Amino acid sequence: MTNLFQSDVLPKYVKQALAQMNISEPTDIQQKMIPEALEGQSIIARSQTGTGKTLAYLLPALTRLDATQKGLQVIILAPTQELSMQIYEVAKQLVADQPIHVAAFIGGANINRQLEKLKKQKPQVVIGTPGRLLELINLKKLKLKDVVTVTVDEADRMLGETTSWSAVTEISKRIGRDKQFLFVSATIPQGLQEKIEGFAPFTIELEADGEDINQESVSHFYIQTEARDKIDTVRKLIHAEDIQRGIVFVNQLERLVETTEKLVYRGLKAASLSSESTKVEREKALTAFRKSELNILVATDLAARGLDVTEVTHIIQLDAPKESDSYLHRAGRTGRAGQSGQVYTLIEPRQAYKLNQLKQELNIDLQEAIIKGGQVFYKEV
């Protein structure tokens, strides 16, 4: 099979940027999605975090863009500020020495500053959260007449949030049915095709290989513990495994602060990440985590969606997730790019039924782990 990144289908500047980013081989979703997208095909693509989905939609969008035309041509919608900025950074790297202007507009940021930015220079590529982009469109500060491609990242999550999906729908309808729409999702939610028929009636579905969560690089364990002992069990596990970069997931927002405070009190370098965190708080915590100034992030599902941090070795679930999809998203934060990872789920004795549910729905082997004398022991399956 021809290496897509060495072929003539991508512009020279894109291939040079990929080389500088030390990216030489396309992933499965890139190999499948890029040729179709370059043809102008609208696509629904299923691909887990860490499989290269950002480049899968950015590369064809940038290739199809006309750098000599100064109007807005590419819109990328993302559910969170964090993910929007991650996509923005990748896009900036790809067009570093090109006359292509990329801009990010996210909710939570000062809209007046964003309006000033738009006065100075009109972007050809815009990345942002749907609510803020719709606001700028309504103010007539972003014009849609030249838009060629619209990407909706984490479409499954967008569909689950009424306000976000309403904004996605409104923007898409204004752009029109004859444009290209790319939907990227870790799971393809039921009813997505019906929801987008009004503005993207002709889409094909693509799926990346290797999407089974039971990949060899990730091991799955559970620890039986009473509810009152869970945070202390997390602390013991962090010490026993000497975790340098791990994420602890909680189901309830109220447990977030309690868990973080107790871990910090016991001398661990931890910080929390929630949907209620400000943009500055999020950036501060993530920067410290990436620099290894923090070893542990305590997060809710909402805060961690789209979180792109490399070399996370451990995922600890304070509570079993309510849905198997949540387990899949959480586990997707580790074992990336062929690295190994471990997922530990804390289970109360009365919740044994949840283990069977996860095993069946996700086709994973869950092995029991026991912490004793500062070490982790594993029961034979």
C-alpha positions as CSV (number, residue, x, y, z in Angstrom):
1,M,0.0,0.0,0.0
2,T,1.3,3.5,-1.0
3,N,2.3,5.6,2.0
4,L,-0.2,8.4,1.9
5,F,2.2,10.8,3.5
6,Q,4.8,10.3,0.8
7,S,2.4,10.5,-2.1
8,D,1.5,13.5,-4.2
9,V,-2.0,13.8,-2.8
10,L,-0.8,16.1,0.0
11,P,0.9,19.5,-0.7
12,K,4.6,19.7,-0.2
13,Y,4.3,22.0,2.8
14,V,2.0,19.5,4.6
15,K,4.5,16.7,4.0
16,Q,7.4,18.8,5.3
17,A,5.3,19.8,8.4
18,L,4.6,16.1,9.1
19,A,8.3,15.3,8.8
20,Q,9.1,18.0,11.3
21,M,6.5,16.5,13.6
22,N,8.2,13.1,13.2
23,I,5.1,11.6,11.6
24,S,6.0,9.3,8.7
25,E,3.3,6.6,8.6
26,P,-0.5,7.2,8.4
27,T,-2.7,5.5,11.0
28,D,-5.6,3.3,9.9
29,I,-8.2,6.1,10.2
30,Q,-6.0,8.5,8.3
31,Q,-5.3,6.0,5.5
32,K,-9.1,5.4,5.2
33,M,-10.4,8.9,5.7
34,I,-8.0,11.2,3.9
35,P,-8.5,9.9,0.3
36,E,-12.3,10.0,0.7
37,A,-12.2,13.5,2.2
38,L,-9.9,14.8,-0.5
39,E,-12.6,13.8,-3.0
40,G,-15.1,16.0,-1.1
41,Q,-17.0,13.1,0.4
42,S,-19.0,13.8,3.6
43,I,-18.0,11.2,6.3
44,I,-18.9,9.8,9.7
45,A,-15.7,8.3,11.1
46,R,-15.4,6.2,14.2
47,S,-12.0,6.4,15.8
48,Q,-10.7,6.3,19.3
49,T,-8.7,9.1,20.9
50,G,-5.0,8.5,20.1
51,T,-5.6,7.0,16.7
52,G,-4.7,10.2,14.8
53,K,-8.2,11.5,14.1
54,T,-7.2,15.2,14.2
55,L,-4.8,14.8,11.2
56,A,-7.4,12.6,9.5
57,Y,-9.7,15.6,9.1
58,L,-7.1,18.5,9.2
59,L,-4.9,17.3,6.3
60,P,-7.7,17.0,3.7
61,A,-9.3,20.2,4.8
62,L,-6.0,22.1,4.5
63,T,-5.2,20.4,1.2
64,R,-8.6,21.5,-0.3
65,L,-8.2,25.1,1.0
66,D,-7.4,27.8,-1.5
67,A,-4.7,29.9,0.2
68,T,-5.2,32.7,-2.4
69,Q,-8.8,33.1,-1.3
70,K,-9.1,35.1,1.9
71,G,-12.6,34.1,3.0
72,L,-13.4,31.6,5.7
73,Q,-13.2,28.1,4.1
74,V,-12.8,25.6,7.0
75,I,-14.8,25.3,10.3
76,I,-13.9,22.8,13.0
77,L,-16.3,22.4,15.9
78,A,-15.1,20.9,19.1
79,P,-17.0,20.4,22.4
80,T,-14.5,21.9,24.8
81,Q,-12.1,24.8,25.1
82,E,-9.2,22.3,25.7
83,L,-9.8,20.2,22.6
84,S,-10.4,23.4,20.5
85,M,-7.0,24.7,21.5
86,Q,-5.3,21.3,20.9
87,I,-6.6,21.2,17.4
88,Y,-5.6,24.9,16.9
89,E,-2.0,24.1,17.9
90,V,-1.8,21.2,15.5
91,A,-3.2,23.3,12.6
92,K,-0.7,26.1,13.4
93,Q,2.1,23.6,13.1
94,L,0.9,22.4,9.8
95,V,0.6,25.8,8.2
96,A,3.6,27.5,10.0
97,D,5.2,28.9,6.9
98,Q,2.1,29.3,4.8
99,P,-0.1,32.3,4.0
100,I,-3.0,30.5,5.7
101,H,-4.6,32.2,8.7
102,V,-5.9,29.9,11.5
103,A,-7.9,31.3,14.4
104,A,-9.5,29.8,17.5
105,F,-12.7,31.1,19.2
106,I,-13.8,29.5,22.4
107,G,-16.5,30.1,24.9
108,G,-15.2,31.4,28.2
109,A,-12.7,33.7,26.5
110,N,-13.3,37.4,26.2
111,I,-15.5,38.0,23.1
112,N,-14.5,41.6,22.7
113,R,-10.9,40.5,22.3
114,Q,-12.0,38.0,19.7
115,L,-14.0,40.7,17.9
116,E,-10.8,42.9,17.8
117,K,-8.8,39.9,16.4
118,L,-11.4,39.5,13.6
119,K,-11.1,43.2,12.7
120,K,-7.4,42.9,12.2
121,Q,-7.4,39.7,10.2
122,K,-10.0,37.4,8.7
123,P,-9.2,33.7,9.2
124,Q,-9.5,31.0,6.5
125,V,-9.7,28.3,9.1
126,V,-11.7,28.7,12.3
127,I,-11.6,26.2,15.2
128,G,-13.9,26.6,18.3
129,T,-16.8,25.7,20.5
130,P,-20.2,25.7,18.7
131,G,-21.9,28.3,21.0
132,R,-19.2,30.9,20.5
133,L,-18.9,30.4,16.8
134,L,-22.6,30.7,16.4
135,E,-22.5,33.9,18.4
136,L,-19.8,35.4,16.1
137,I,-21.8,34.3,13.0
138,N,-25.0,36.0,14.4
139,L,-22.9,39.2,14.9
140,K,-22.0,38.8,11.2
141,K,-18.3,38.7,12.2
142,L,-17.8,35.3,10.6
143,K,-19.1,35.0,7.0
144,L,-20.1,31.5,5.8
145,K,-20.5,32.0,2.0
146,D,-17.0,30.6,1.2
147,V,-17.0,27.7,3.6
148,V,-16.1,24.4,1.9
149,T,-15.6,21.9,4.8
150,V,-17.2,21.6,8.3
151,T,-15.8,19.1,10.8
152,V,-17.6,18.1,14.0
153,D,-15.1,16.5,16.4
154,E,-16.4,14.2,19.2
155,A,-19.8,14.2,17.5
156,D,-21.1,11.6,20.0
157,R,-20.5,14.0,22.8
158,M,-22.0,17.0,20.9
159,L,-25.1,15.0,20.2
160,G,-25.5,14.3,23.9
161,E,-25.4,18.0,24.8
162,T,-28.6,19.7,23.7
163,T,-27.2,23.3,23.6
164,S,-24.0,22.3,21.7
165,W,-25.9,20.1,19.2
166,S,-28.4,22.9,18.6
167,A,-25.6,25.3,17.7
168,V,-23.9,22.7,15.5
169,T,-27.2,22.2,13.6
170,E,-27.8,25.9,13.2
171,I,-24.3,26.6,11.9
172,S,-24.5,23.6,9.5
173,K,-27.9,24.5,8.1
174,R,-26.7,28.0,7.3
175,I,-23.7,26.6,5.5
176,G,-25.8,24.4,3.3
177,R,-26.3,20.9,2.0
178,D,-23.8,21.1,-0.9
179,K,-20.7,21.4,1.4
180,Q,-18.5,18.8,2.9
181,F,-19.3,17.6,6.5
182,L,-16.9,15.4,8.5
183,F,-18.1,13.9,11.8
184,V,-15.4,12.2,13.9
185,S,-16.5,10.2,16.9
186,A,-15.2,7.5,19.3
187,T,-18.6,5.9,19.0
188,I,-21.3,6.4,16.4
189,P,-24.4,7.3,18.4
190,Q,-27.7,5.9,17.4
191,G,-29.7,8.3,15.4
192,L,-26.8,10.4,14.1
193,Q,-27.6,9.8,10.5
194,E,-31.2,11.0,11.0
195,K,-30.0,14.0,13.0
196,I,-27.7,15.3,10.2
197,E,-29.9,14.4,7.2
198,G,-31.2,18.0,6.9
199,F,-27.8,19.4,6.2
200,A,-25.5,16.4,5.3
201,P,-27.7,13.9,3.5
202,F,-25.0,12.0,1.7
203,T,-22.4,10.6,4.2
204,I,-20.4,7.4,4.3
205,E,-19.3,5.6,7.5
206,L,-15.7,4.7,8.1
207,E,-14.2,2.8,11.0
208,A,-10.6,2.5,12.1
209,D,-9.2,-1.0,12.7
210,G,-7.9,-1.9,16.1
211,E,-10.8,-0.2,17.8
212,D,-11.3,-3.0,20.3
213,I,-10.6,-1.7,23.8
214,N,-9.0,-5.0,24.7
215,Q,-5.8,-4.0,22.9
216,E,-2.7,-5.8,24.1
217,S,-1.1,-2.6,25.4
218,V,-3.8,-2.0,28.0
219,S,-4.4,-4.2,31.0
220,H,-7.7,-4.0,33.0
221,F,-8.0,-4.6,36.7
222,Y,-10.5,-4.1,39.6
223,I,-10.0,-3.7,43.3
224,Q,-12.7,-4.6,45.8
225,T,-13.1,-1.9,48.5
226,E,-15.8,-0.4,50.6
227,A,-17.0,3.1,49.7
228,R,-15.5,4.8,52.7
229,D,-12.0,3.4,51.8
230,K,-11.9,4.3,48.2
231,I,-9.8,7.5,48.3
232,D,-7.3,5.8,50.6
233,T,-7.2,2.8,48.3
234,V,-6.4,5.2,45.4
235,R,-3.6,6.7,47.5
236,K,-2.1,3.3,48.3
237,L,-2.3,2.3,44.6
238,I,-0.5,5.4,43.5
239,H,2.3,4.7,45.9
240,A,2.5,1.0,45.2
241,E,2.7,1.5,41.4
242,D,4.8,4.7,41.8
243,I,2.5,6.4,39.3
244,Q,4.2,9.4,37.7
245,R,1.4,10.2,35.3
246,G,-2.1,9.0,36.1
247,I,-5.7,10.2,35.9
248,V,-8.3,9.4,38.6
249,F,-11.9,9.6,37.4
250,V,-14.8,10.4,39.6
251,N,-18.5,10.1,38.7
252,Q,-19.8,13.0,40.8
253,L,-18.5,16.6,40.8
254,E,-18.8,16.8,44.6
255,R,-16.3,13.9,44.9
256,L,-13.8,15.7,42.8
257,V,-12.7,18.3,45.4
258,E,-12.8,15.8,48.2
259,T,-10.6,13.3,46.4
260,T,-8.1,15.9,45.3
261,E,-7.8,17.5,48.7
262,K,-7.3,14.2,50.4
263,L,-4.6,13.1,48.0
264,V,-2.8,16.5,48.3
265,Y,-3.0,16.3,52.1
266,R,-1.3,12.9,52.0
267,G,1.6,14.4,50.0
268,L,0.7,13.6,46.4
269,K,1.1,16.1,43.6
270,A,-2.5,16.2,42.4
271,A,-4.9,18.7,40.9
272,S,-8.5,18.6,39.8
273,L,-10.0,19.1,36.4
274,S,-13.7,19.7,36.0
275,S,-16.2,21.3,33.6
276,E,-16.5,24.1,36.2
277,S,-12.7,24.9,36.0
278,T,-11.9,28.2,34.4
279,K,-9.8,28.3,31.2
280,V,-6.8,29.5,33.2
281,E,-7.2,26.8,35.9
282,R,-7.5,24.1,33.2
283,E,-4.4,25.3,31.3
284,K,-2.4,25.7,34.6
285,A,-3.2,22.1,35.7
286,L,-2.6,20.6,32.3
287,T,0.7,22.4,31.8
288,A,1.9,21.2,35.2
289,F,0.8,17.7,34.4
290,R,2.6,17.6,31.1
291,K,5.7,19.0,32.7
292,S,5.5,16.3,35.4
293,E,5.1,18.9,38.1
294,L,1.9,17.1,38.9
295,N,1.6,13.3,38.9
296,I,-2.1,12.9,39.2
297,L,-5.1,14.6,37.6
298,V,-8.5,14.0,39.2
299,A,-11.2,14.5,36.6
300,T,-14.8,14.1,35.6
301,D,-15.8,12.5,32.3
302,L,-16.9,15.9,30.9
303,A,-13.5,17.5,31.7
304,A,-11.5,14.7,30.2
305,R,-13.2,14.3,26.9
306,G,-10.7,15.3,24.2
307,L,-7.9,15.5,26.7
308,D,-4.7,14.9,24.8
309,V,-1.8,14.1,27.2
310,T,0.8,11.6,26.2
311,E,2.5,9.0,28.4
312,V,-0.4,8.5,30.8
313,T,0.4,5.1,32.3
314,H,-2.5,4.6,34.7
315,I,-6.2,5.2,34.8
316,I,-7.9,4.8,38.2
317,Q,-11.7,4.9,38.4
318,L,-12.9,5.8,41.8
319,D,-16.3,4.5,40.8
320,A,-17.2,2.2,38.0
321,P,-18.6,4.3,35.1
322,K,-22.3,4.4,34.7
323,E,-22.1,3.5,31.0
324,S,-19.7,1.2,29.2
325,D,-18.9,4.1,26.7
326,S,-17.5,6.1,29.6
327,Y,-15.1,3.2,30.4
328,L,-14.0,3.2,26.8
329,H,-13.3,7.0,26.8
330,R,-11.5,6.8,30.1
331,A,-9.4,3.8,29.1
332,G,-8.5,5.6,25.9
333,R,-6.4,8.1,27.8
334,T,-3.7,5.4,28.3
335,G,-1.9,2.8,26.2
336,R,-1.6,5.2,23.3
337,A,0.8,5.0,20.3
338,G,1.7,1.5,21.3
339,Q,2.7,2.3,24.9
340,S,1.4,0.2,27.7
341,G,-1.2,1.3,30.1
342,Q,-3.2,0.0,33.1
343,V,-6.8,0.7,34.1
344,Y,-8.0,0.1,37.7
345,T,-11.6,0.2,38.7
346,L,-12.6,0.4,42.3
347,I,-15.7,-1.8,43.0
348,E,-17.7,-2.1,46.2
349,P,-18.6,-5.8,47.0
350,R,-22.3,-5.1,46.3
351,Q,-21.5,-3.9,42.8
352,A,-20.1,-7.1,41.4
353,Y,-22.8,-7.1,38.7
354,K,-21.1,-4.1,37.1
355,L,-18.0,-6.2,36.5
356,N,-20.0,-8.7,34.4
357,Q,-21.7,-5.9,32.6
358,L,-18.3,-4.3,31.6
359,K,-16.8,-7.6,30.6
360,Q,-19.7,-8.5,28.3
361,E,-20.3,-5.1,26.7
362,L,-16.7,-4.2,26.1
363,N,-15.2,-7.7,25.6
364,I,-12.4,-7.1,28.2
365,D,-10.8,-9.3,30.8
366,L,-10.9,-7.8,34.2
367,Q,-8.4,-9.3,36.7
368,E,-8.7,-8.7,40.4
369,A,-5.8,-6.8,42.1
370,I,-5.1,-6.6,45.8
371,I,-2.9,-4.1,47.6
372,K,-1.0,-5.6,50.5
373,G,2.1,-4.4,52.3
374,G,2.6,-1.5,49.8
375,Q,2.6,-3.9,46.8
376,V,0.0,-4.8,44.2
377,F,-0.8,-8.6,43.8
378,Y,-2.9,-10.0,41.0
379,K,-5.3,-13.0,41.4
380,E,-5.1,-15.7,38.8
381,V,-7.9,-15.4,36.3
